[in-house]
Amino acid sequence: MCGIVGYIGKKEAFPIIIKGLKWLEYRGYDSAGVALLNGSLEVYKKKGKVIDLEEFASEKNNGGSLGIGHTRWATHGEPNDENAHPHVSMEGMFTLVHNGIIENYAELKEDLIKHGYRFNSETDTEVLANLVEYFYKQSSEINSETAVQLALSKVVGAYGIAVLCSEEKDKMVVARKGSPLVVGLGNKEYFVASDAAPIAEFTSQVVYLNDEDIAVITRNSFTLKNVQNTPVSLKISNLDLEIGELDKGEYEHFMLKEIYEQPKTIEETFRGRLRHDQSEIVLGGLINIFPKIEKAERIIIIGCGTSWHAALIGEYMLEEYAQIPVEVEYASEFRYRKPVLGENDVVILISQSGETADTLAALELAKSKGATVLGICNVVGSTLARETDAGVYTHAGIEIGVASTKAFTAQVTVLTMFALKMAKARKKIDTEEYQMLVKELSEIPEKGRLILENNENIKTIAEKYKDAINALYLGRGYLFPVALEGALKLKEISYIHAEGYAAGEMKHGPIALVDDNLPVVVVAPKDDYYEKIVSNIQEVKARKGNVIAIVTEGDVVLKEMANDIIEIPDSHPAVAPLLSVIPLQMLAYHIALMRGCNVDQPRNLAKSVTVE
């Protein structure tokens, strides 16, 4: 991984590819490269940023209307020029960019060495390039797409690839398995990318490749088949992506923009789904399957990272209001277990991108067990959206910042609506309480805007704690997952070690960390746990810990007790996570900025984890 862009058509390929790679920078990467085929093959690649590649290649031969480019996030081999993509086969016949991991690359490499192949890099991708060349040379009857098919039939692992053949100068071959690829359709031109962002400017019609699809693209044609050489029918989708979503606008960083967008994105997520009279929640993507869902004996919610935190909030809501057993699983663990699932279970998979490798593997496992499989994701046309039985889109819009913000609150919004709809369908909630909770949810956007007006106060608090080495986050009930999410945001973008805990667990270990150097962030708006969390704060203060408390507006008790407070509007505990997480995002943002960190592209992280 991490990003692929390709072009074939009438225009100069180099500027299109470079622009596309810049759009993909948000995914995280450590090197970049481009290959251009125009009579001769030219390959330029550099460790570092796309701008470094652009400057390196700008005075060289970068002409031609056929090319592929890549931003790499290292898996095999350290980040350097040699390991950067594209990779060229030993005799120069094939050039390839690749997202994913070839798990049996060592075995394939050993066989190729026996056939005289030499290698210049440490990557699994160079092995694949040479494997394609090896098959191509076996017979004059074998063309480039057949060579790719034969090579991929030997591969174990995940791939999204774009391939050029120097012997066939008017063709590009692309293929995917477990790593997303989309092909944009133009007027005698085609665009290839690992997600829609790089090509949204050029086309609104796209084809999303499915696993084991191979596309053969020339300037005048686009054909789709699979690895077994069986033709696949084209399904053309309209790309619903505004170019303005890819711009920071008036904000210094995408992360800041996306934090401020949350009132709007929460509203967009429930727009048309909450009836104005609070009488009904409509989730159109579930209509046909909902009679089966409401009779489920158990729900399993699966996600990774931030999506897993959202799942925990969904678990609390579903169990409290719908009175149904719920389990929350890490996708990376679930996929390798032997879970007990059946046809009366509902599995909900959550992924911002809809392409998270572990989550998609969990999806396949759940389907194989006969469970009803639902998806919650942000990307129309993603693999998760296509492969689940039904699902709900979050309508958060494209999220560029690597550290998720608005996607999290959109996911929690969907889970809240789903829990309330289930509660009503299962007759576990009375009409008055149901309407009250729907009204509380509908008021979140305006309350969120009020929190954002408090930005300067949060910035002042951040200044006090920017040099911390460790931080502890505490919460109870619905706000325990918020503490986990707040800690994750801080560690992701500021590189301060931070841990989230259920506040009741403090005496079981974390209290040993408390001293006058430790900031302790406590999520403590007024709810049924309030008195208990006040006691937790007293325990921290007795050990000279520095308490930053997220409190309900007007709280005088914690104002006197905590070192610093951040107020949020009063709300029902079930929807409080949507408000209380916003100041934690802002706090992490300001601390990271004050420490000189790249908040949009934190080190070692990728936006969409499409490999294990």
C-alpha positions in Angstrom: 0.0 0.0 0.0 -0.8 2.9 -0.1 -1.9 4.8 -3.3 -2.2 4.1 -7.0 -2.9 6.5 -9.9 -2.8 5.7 -13.6 -3.8 7.4 -16.9 -4.1 6.4 -20.5 -5.6 8.7 -23.1 -4.9 11.9 -25.1 -3.4 14.2 -22.4 0.0 14.3 -20.8 0.0 11.6 -18.2 2.7 13.0 -15.8 0.8 16.1 -14.5 -2.4 14.1 -14.0 -0.6 11.4 -12.1 1.3 13.8 -9.9 -1.9 15.7 -9.1 -3.6 12.4 -8.2 -0.7 11.4 -6.0 -1.0 14.6 -4.1 -4.7 13.9 -3.5 -3.6 10.6 -2.1 -1.1 12.1 0.4 -3.8 12.0 3.1 -3.5 8.2 3.2 0.0 8.3 4.6 3.2 7.3 2.7 7.0 7.4 2.8 8.0 7.4 -0.9 6.5 8.1 -4.3 7.2 7.2 -7.9 5.9 7.3 -11.5 6.5 5.3 -14.7 5.8 6.7 -18.1 5.6 4.7 -21.4 6.2 6.9 -24.5 8.3 5.0 -26.9 10.7 4.2 -24.1 10.0 3.5 -20.5 10.9 6.2 -17.9 10.8 5.5 -14.2 11.3 8.1 -11.5 11.0 7.4 -7.8 12.1 9.1 -4.6 11.9 8.6 -0.9 9.9 11.4 0.7 7.0 13.5 -0.5 5.3 13.8 -3.9 6.8 17.3 -4.2 10.3 15.7 -4.1 9.3 13.3 -6.9 7.8 16.1 -8.9 11.0 18.3 -8.6 13.2 15.3 -9.4 11.3 14.4 -12.6 10.4 17.9 -13.8 13.6 18.4 -15.8 13.7 14.9 -17.2 11.8 13.2 -20.0 8.3 13.1 -18.5 6.3 13.2 -21.7 3.7 10.6 -22.8 0.0 9.9 -22.4 0.3 6.5 -20.6 1.6 6.2 -17.1 1.2 4.8 -13.5 2.2 6.3 -10.2 2.3 5.3 -6.6 2.7 6.5 -3.0 4.2 3.8 -0.8 3.7 2.9 2.9 6.5 0.5 3.6 5.6 -3.1 4.4 8.6 -5.1 2.9 11.8 -3.2 3.1 12.7 0.2 4.6 11.6 3.5 2.9 14.2 4.4 0.3 14.5 5.0 -3.4 15.2 1.4 -4.3 12.1 0.1 -2.5 9.8 2.8 -3.8 7.3 1.9 -6.6 7.0 1.5 -9.6 9.1 -1.7 -9.8 10.6 -2.9 -13.1 11.2 -6.5 -14.1 14.8 -7.6 -14.6 14.7 -7.3 -18.4 12.6 -4.2 -18.4 9.5 -5.7 -20.0 7.1 -5.0 -17.2 6.6 -2.1 -14.8 4.2 -2.5 -11.8 2.7 -0.6 -8.9 1.1 -2.5 -6.1 -0.9 -2.1 -3.0 -1.2 -5.1 -0.7 1.1 -7.9 0.5 2.2 -11.0 -1.4 2.4 -13.5 1.4 4.3 -16.2 -0.5 6.8 -13.8 -2.1 9.8 -15.5 -0.5 8.9 -18.8 -2.1 8.2 -17.2 -5.5 11.5 -15.2 -5.3 13.5 -18.4 -4.6 12.0 -20.0 -7.7 12.7 -17.0 -9.9 16.3 -16.9 -8.7 16.7 -20.5 -9.8 15.6 -19.2 -13.3 18.3 -16.6 -13.3 16.3 -13.6 -12.0 18.1 -10.9 -9.9 16.5 -8.4 -7.6 17.3 -4.8 -6.7 14.9 -4.2 -3.9 13.7 -5.9 -0.7 10.0 -5.7 -1.8 7.4 -8.4 -2.6 6.3 -6.2 -5.5 9.5 -6.6 -7.5 8.9 -10.4 -7.2 5.5 -10.0 -8.8 6.9 -7.8 -11.6 9.5 -10.5 -12.4 6.9 -13.3 -12.1 4.7 -11.6 -14.8 7.8 -11.2 -17.0 8.7 -14.9 -16.5 5.3 -16.1 -17.8 5.3 -13.5 -20.6 8.6 -15.0 -22.0 7.3 -18.6 -22.0 5.6 -18.2 -25.3 5.0 -15.7 -28.1 1.3 -16.5 -27.7 1.2 -15.0 -24.3 0.2 -11.3 -24.1 0.5 -9.0 -21.1 -2.9 -9.6 -19.6 -2.4 -13.4 -19.9 1.0 -13.1 -18.2 -0.7 -11.1 -15.4 -3.4 -13.7 -15.0 -0.9 -16.6 -14.8 1.2 -14.7 -12.3 -1.7 -13.8 -10.1 -2.8 -17.5 -10.1 0.4 -18.3 -8.2 0.0 -15.4 -5.7 -1.2 -15.8 -2.1 -2.1 -12.5 -0.5 -3.7 -9.2 -1.4 -3.1 -6.9 -4.3 -4.3 -3.9 -6.2 -1.9 -3.5 -9.2 -1.5 -1.5 -12.4 0.9 -2.9 -15.0 2.6 -1.6 -18.1 4.4 -3.7 -20.7 7.1 -2.1 -22.7 6.4 -4.5 -25.6 2.7 -3.4 -25.7 2.9 0.4 -25.6 -0.8 1.2 -25.8 -2.2 -0.9 -22.9 -2.5 -0.9 -19.1 -3.6 -4.0 -17.1 -5.0 -3.5 -13.6 -6.2 -6.1 -11.1 -7.4 -6.4 -7.5 -7.9 -8.8 -4.7 -8.4 -7.4 -1.2 -7.1 -4.0 -2.1 -9.4 -1.4 -3.8 -9.1 -0.1 -7.3 -11.5 2.1 -9.3 -11.4 2.9 -13.0 -12.7 6.2 -14.2 -14.3 6.4 -17.7 -13.7 9.4 -20.0 -13.8 10.3 -23.7 -11.2 8.0 -25.1 -9.3 8.2 -21.9 -9.3 6.2 -18.6 -8.2 6.9 -15.1 -7.1 4.3 -12.5 -6.9 4.9 -8.8 -7.0 3.2 -5.4 -9.8 5.5 -4.4 -12.0 8.0 -6.1 -10.4 11.2 -4.8 -7.6 11.5 -7.4 -10.0 11.1 -10.4 -13.1 13.0 -9.2 -11.9 16.1 -11.1 -11.8 14.3 -14.4 -14.8 12.0 -14.5 -18.1 11.2 -12.8 -18.4 7.7 -14.2 -16.5 4.9 -12.5 -16.2 1.1 -12.3 -15.3 -0.4 -9.0 -13.3 -3.6 -9.5 -14.3 -6.7 -7.4 -11.9 -9.3 -6.1 -10.0 -11.2 -8.8 -11.2 -8.8 -11.5 -8.6 -7.9 -14.2 -9.2 -4.9 -16.4 -7.5 -4.4 -19.8 -7.4 -0.8 -20.8 -6.4 0.8 -24.1 -7.1 4.4 -25.3 -10.2 3.1 -27.0 -11.4 0.2 -25.0 -12.0 -1.2 -21.5 -12.7 -4.8 -20.9 -13.2 -6.7 -17.7 -12.5 -10.3 -16.9 -11.4 -12.3 -13.9 -8.2 -14.3 -13.1 -9.9 -17.4 -14.6 -10.3 -15.5 -17.9 -14.1 -15.4 -17.6 -15.7 -12.1 -18.9 -17.2 -9.9 -16.3 -20.0 -7.4 -17.0 -19.3 -3.7 -16.4 -21.3 -2.0 -13.7 -20.9 1.7 -14.1 -21.5 3.9 -11.1 -21.9 7.7 -10.8 -19.2 9.3 -8.6 -20.9 11.5 -6.0 -17.9 13.5 -4.8 -17.6 17.3 -4.7 -14.1 18.7 -5.5 -14.6 21.2 -2.7 -14.5 18.3 -0.2 -10.9 17.8 -1.2 -9.8 21.3 -0.2 -8.9 22.7 3.2 -10.8 25.9 2.5 -10.2 28.5 5.3 -8.7 25.9 7.7 -5.1 25.3 8.3 -5.5 21.5 8.3 -7.9 18.9 7.1 -8.3 17.6 10.6 -9.4 21.0 11.9 -11.8 21.4 9.0 -13.3 17.9 9.7 -13.7 18.6 13.4 -15.6 21.8 12.5 -17.7 19.9 10.0 -19.2 17.6 12.5 -22.4 19.5 13.3 -23.1 19.4 9.6 -22.1 15.8 9.0 -24.1 14.5 12.0 -27.1 16.4 10.6 -26.5 15.0 7.1 -26.3 11.5 8.6 -29.7 11.8 10.2 -31.3 14.0 7.5 -34.3 12.3 6.0 -33.9 9.5 8.5 -35.5 11.2 11.5 -39.1 12.2 11.0 -39.9 15.7 12.2 -42.5 14.5 14.6 -40.1 12.1 16.2 -42.4 9.2 15.4 -40.2 7.2 13.2 -36.6 6.5 12.2 -36.2 5.5 8.5 -33.0 3.6 7.5 -33.7 3.0 3.8 -30.8 0.6 3.3 -32.3 -1.8 5.8 -36.0 -1.7 4.8 -36.1 -5.0 2.9 -34.1 -7.0 5.6 -35.3 -5.3 8.8 -38.0 -7.9 9.6 -35.2 -10.4 9.9 -32.9 -8.1 11.8 -35.4 -7.2 14.5 -35.8 -10.9 15.3 -32.1 -11.5 15.8 -31.0 -13.4 18.8 -27.7 -11.7 19.0 -25.7 -8.8 17.4 -22.0 -8.8 16.9 -20.4 -5.4 15.9 -17.0 -5.6 14.3 -14.5 -2.8 13.6 -10.9 -1.6 14.0 -9.5 1.4 15.9 -11.9 4.3 16.0 -14.7 2.2 14.4 -14.3 -0.3 17.3 -14.8 2.6 19.8 -18.0 3.6 17.9 -19.1 -0.1 18.1 -18.8 0.0 21.9 -21.2 2.9 22.1 -23.6 1.0 19.9 -23.3 -2.0 22.2 -24.3 0.0 25.2 -27.3 1.6 23.4 -28.6 -1.7 21.9 -28.4 -3.5 25.1 -30.0 -0.8 27.2 -32.8 0.2 24.8 -33.4 -2.8 22.5 -32.6 -5.4 25.1 -30.6 -7.6 22.8 -27.3 -9.3 23.6 -24.4 -7.5 21.8 -20.7 -8.4 21.4 -18.0 -6.1 20.1 -15.0 -7.6 18.3 -11.8 -6.4 16.9 -11.8 -7.4 13.2 -8.2 -8.4 13.4 -8.9 -10.9 16.1 -12.3 -12.1 14.9 -11.1 -13.2 11.5 -8.7 -15.7 13.0 -10.9 -17.2 15.6 -13.6 -19.8 15.2 -16.6 -17.8 16.3 -19.9 -19.4 17.0 -22.3 -17.8 14.6 -25.6 -18.8 13.1 -28.5 -17.7 10.8 -30.2 -15.9 13.8 -27.2 -13.7 14.4 -26.7 -10.2 12.9 -23.1 -9.1 12.3 -22.5 -5.3 11.8 -19.2 -4.3 10.3 -18.0 -0.7 10.6 -15.4 0.9 8.4 -14.9 4.5 7.3 -13.4 3.5 4.0 -15.3 0.2 3.5 -11.9 -1.3 2.5 -10.3 -2.2 5.8 -8.6 -5.5 5.2 -9.3 -7.1 8.5 -12.9 -6.0 8.5 -13.5 -7.4 5.0 -11.9 -10.7 6.1 -14.3 -10.7 9.1 -17.2 -10.0 6.6 -16.3 -13.1 4.6 -16.1 -15.3 7.7 -19.5 -14.0 9.0 -21.1 -14.7 5.7 -19.7 -18.2 5.5 -21.3 -18.9 8.9 -24.8 -17.9 7.6 -25.2 -14.7 9.7 -27.0 -11.7 8.4 -24.3 -9.2 7.5 -24.8 -5.4 7.7 -22.3 -2.6 6.9 -21.9 0.9 8.2 -19.4 2.9 6.0 -18.7 6.3 4.5 -17.7 5.4 0.9 -20.3 4.7 -1.7 -19.3 1.7 -3.9 -16.7 0.4 -1.4 -16.2 -3.3 -1.0 -18.0 -3.4 2.3 -21.0 -1.6 0.8 -21.1 -4.1 -2.1 -20.5 -7.3 -0.2 -22.8 -7.0 2.8 -26.5 -8.0 2.8 -27.6 -4.5 3.6 -26.2 -1.4 5.3 -26.3 2.3 6.1 -24.1 5.0 4.7 -22.9 7.7 7.1 -22.9 10.7 4.8 -19.9 12.2 6.5 -18.3 13.2 3.2 -14.7 12.3 2.3 -12.4 12.3 5.3 -8.9 13.4 4.5 -7.2 13.6 7.9 -5.7 10.3 8.9 -7.0 10.6 12.4 -10.7 10.0 12.1 -13.1 12.7 13.6 -16.3 13.3 11.6 -16.4 9.7 10.5 -16.5 8.6 14.2 -19.4 10.9 15.1 -21.3 9.9 12.0 -20.9 6.2 12.8 -22.1 6.8 16.4 -25.1 8.7 14.9 -26.0 5.7 12.7 -25.6 3.3 15.6 -27.8 5.5 17.8 -30.6 5.5 15.1 -30.3 1.8 14.6 -30.5 1.1 18.4 -33.6 3.3 18.8 -35.3 1.7 15.7 -34.6 -1.8 17.1 -35.9 -0.8 20.5 -39.1 0.4 19.0 -39.5 -2.6 16.7 -38.9 -5.0 19.6 -41.3 -3.0 21.8 -38.7 -2.4 24.5 -39.1 1.3 24.7 -42.2 3.4 25.4 -43.3 6.1 23.0 -42.5 9.0 25.3 -38.9 7.9 25.9 -38.4 7.1 22.3 -39.5 10.5 21.1 -37.4 12.2 23.8 -34.3 10.4 22.6 -35.0 11.2 19.0 -35.4 14.8 19.9 -32.1 14.7 21.9 -30.3 13.3 18.8 -31.8 16.0 16.6 -30.4 18.7 18.8 -26.8 17.5 18.7 -25.7 19.6 15.7 -26.6 22.9 17.3 -25.0 21.9 20.6 -21.9 20.8 18.7 -21.6 24.3 17.2 -21.6 25.8 20.7 -18.7 23.5 21.7 -16.7 24.7 18.8 -17.1 28.3 19.9 -15.0 27.3 22.9 -11.9 26.6 20.8 -9.7 29.3 22.3 -10.2 27.9 25.8 -9.3 24.4 24.6 -6.2 25.9 22.9 -5.1 27.5 26.2 -5.5 24.2 28.1 -3.5 22.5 25.4 -0.6 24.9 25.9 -0.3 23.8 29.5 0.0 20.1 28.7 1.8 20.0 25.4 5.0 18.7 26.9 3.5 15.8 28.7 5.1 12.4 28.2 2.0 10.3 29.2 -1.7 11.0 29.6 -4.6 9.1 31.2 -8.2 9.3 29.9 -11.1 8.1 32.1 -14.8 7.7 31.5 -17.8 5.6 32.6 -20.8 4.1 30.9 -21.3 5.6 27.4 -18.3 7.8 28.0 -15.8 5.0 28.6 -15.5 4.5 24.8 -15.1 8.3 24.4 -12.2 8.1 26.8 -10.6 5.4 24.6 -11.2 7.5 21.5 -9.7 10.7 23.1 -6.6 8.8 24.1 -6.3 7.3 20.6 -6.5 10.8 19.0 -3.8 12.1 21.3 -1.3 9.3 20.7 -2.1 9.2 16.9 -1.2 12.8 16.2 1.0 14.1 19.0 2.9 10.9 19.8 2.2 11.3 23.5 1.6 7.9 25.1 -2.0 7.9 26.2 -4.3 5.3 27.6 -8.1 5.2 28.0 -9.7 3.4 31.0 -13.0 2.7 32.5 -12.8 5.0 35.5 -13.9 2.2 37.8 -10.7 0.3 36.8 -8.4 3.1 38.0 -7.6 1.3 41.3 -6.7 -1.8 39.4 -3.5 -0.4 38.0 -3.6 3.0 36.3 -3.6 4.9 39.7 0.1 3.9 40.0 0.9 6.3 37.2 -0.7 9.3 38.8 1.7 12.1 39.9 2.1 15.8 39.4 3.4 15.3 35.9 0.4 13.3 34.6 -2.5 15.0 32.9 -5.7 13.0 33.5 -8.5 13.7 31.2 -11.9 12.8 32.7 -15.1 12.7 30.7 -17.6 13.7 33.4 -20.8 15.3 32.2 -23.7 14.8 34.6 -25.3 11.3 34.3 -26.0 8.3 36.6 -22.3 7.8 37.1 -21.6 11.4 38.1 -21.0 10.9 41.8 -18.7 8.0 41.1 -16.6 9.8 38.7 -16.3 12.8 41.1 -14.9 10.2 43.6 -12.4 9.1 40.9 -11.3 12.7 40.4 -10.8 13.2 44.1 -8.5 10.1 44.1 -6.5 11.6 41.3 -6.2 15.0 43.0 -5.2 13.4 46.3 -2.1 12.1 44.4 -1.4 15.5 42.8 -2.6 14.5 39.3 -3.6 17.3 36.9 -7.3 16.9 36.0 -8.8 18.1 32.8 -12.6 17.5 33.1 -15.2 17.5 30.3 -18.2 18.7 32.2 -21.8 19.7 31.7 -22.2 23.5 31.3 -22.7 25.1 34.7 -21.1 22.3 36.8 -19.7 24.1 39.9 -18.5 21.0 41.7 -15.9 20.0 39.2 -15.0 23.6 38.3 -13.6 23.8 41.9 -12.0 20.4 41.9 -10.4 20.1 38.4 -7.3 22.0 37.2 -9.1 22.8 33.9 -12.6 22.2 32.6 -14.2 22.2 29.2 -17.9 22.7 29.3 -20.4 21.0 26.9 -24.2 21.6 26.7 -26.5 19.4 28.8 -27.7 16.4 26.9 -29.1 12.9 27.5 -26.3 10.4 28.5 -27.1 8.2 25.4 -26.2 11.0 23.0 -23.5 12.6 25.2 -20.7 10.8 23.3 -21.4 12.9 20.2 -20.7 16.1 22.2 -18.0 15.0 24.6 -15.7 13.6 22.0 -15.4 17.0 20.1 -13.3 18.8 22.8 -11.1 15.7 23.0 -10.4 15.9 19.3 -9.7 19.6 19.6 -7.4 19.1 22.6 -5.4 16.5 20.7 -5.2 18.7 17.6 -3.8 21.7 19.4 -1.3 19.7 21.5 0.0 18.0 18.3 0.3 21.3 16.5 2.2 22.9 19.4 4.6 19.9 19.4 5.3 20.5 15.7 3.6 17.3 14.5 2.0 16.8 11.1 -1.6 16.4 12.2 -3.0 15.4 8.8 -0.3 12.8 8.1 1.0 11.4 11.4 4.1 9.2 11.1 3.7 5.5 10.4 0.0 5.7 9.9 -2.2 5.2 6.8 -5.7 6.4 6.4 -7.1 3.2 5.1 -5.4 -0.1 6.3 -5.9 -2.3 3.3 -3.3 -4.9 4.3 -2.7 -6.8 7.5 
